[in-house]
Amino acid sequence: MSFSEIKQKKWFKVISNKYILILLLFVIWMFFFDTNSYFIHKELDDDIEALEENKAFYKGEIEKDKVFIEKMKDSNEVEKFAREKYYLKKENEDIYIIQHEDSIKKDNDNE
């Protein structure tokens, strides 16, 4: 098949049209090389999605903290929290920490 035979094909005539060539080059340029290319938009969309997930997570954390702050306005709850979390005690008071055997990590687990 020679070049003159290829020139006679309908698809070659369509592709060799200068307007089609310009349009094809424009589409390729916009899709791959432009600063606003598809790949850059895809990357930015992924970043936006990740940031929206972070936003939802932190909004949930803020709501938990607000509930905790409201709970800590009660002095009995503050005392309970301090005793449980930080093992604080009143004067002349002894604290005993009881651990169950199944909750203690053993050094010889493999034996």
Secondary structure as the mmCIF struct_conf table of DSSP 4:
data_model
#
loop_
_struct_conf.conf_type_id
_struct_conf.id
_struct_conf.beg_label_comp_id
_struct_conf.beg_label_asym_id
_struct_conf.beg_label_seq_id
_struct_conf.end_label_comp_id
_struct_conf.end_label_asym_id
_struct_conf.end_label_seq_id
HELX_RH_AL_P HELX_RH_AL_P1 PHE A 3 LYS A 7
TURN_TY1_P TURN_TY1_P1 GLN A 8 GLN A 8
BEND BEND1 LYS A 9 LYS A 9
HELX_RH_AL_P HELX_RH_AL_P2 LYS A 10 ILE A 15
TURN_TY1_P TURN_TY1_P2 SER A 16 SER A 16
BEND BEND2 ASN A 17 ASN A 17
HELX_RH_AL_P HELX_RH_AL_P3 LYS A 18 ILE A 28
HELX_RH_PI_P HELX_RH_PI_P1 TRP A 29 PHE A 33
BEND BEND3 ASP A 34 ASP A 34
TURN_TY1_P TURN_TY1_P3 THR A 35 ASN A 36
HELX_RH_AL_P HELX_RH_AL_P4 TYR A 38 LYS A 71
TURN_TY1_P TURN_TY1_P4 MET A 72 LYS A 73
BEND BEND4 ASP A 74 ASP A 74
HELX_RH_AL_P HELX_RH_AL_P5 SER A 75 TYR A 86
TURN_TY1_P TURN_TY1_P5 GLU A 91 ASN A 92
HELX_RH_3T_P HELX_RH_3T_P1 GLU A 101 SER A 103
BEND BEND5 ILE A 104 ILE A 104
HELX_LH_PP_P HELX_LH_PP_P1 LYS A 105 LYS A 106
TURN_TY1_P TURN_TY1_P6 ASP A 107 ASN A 110
#
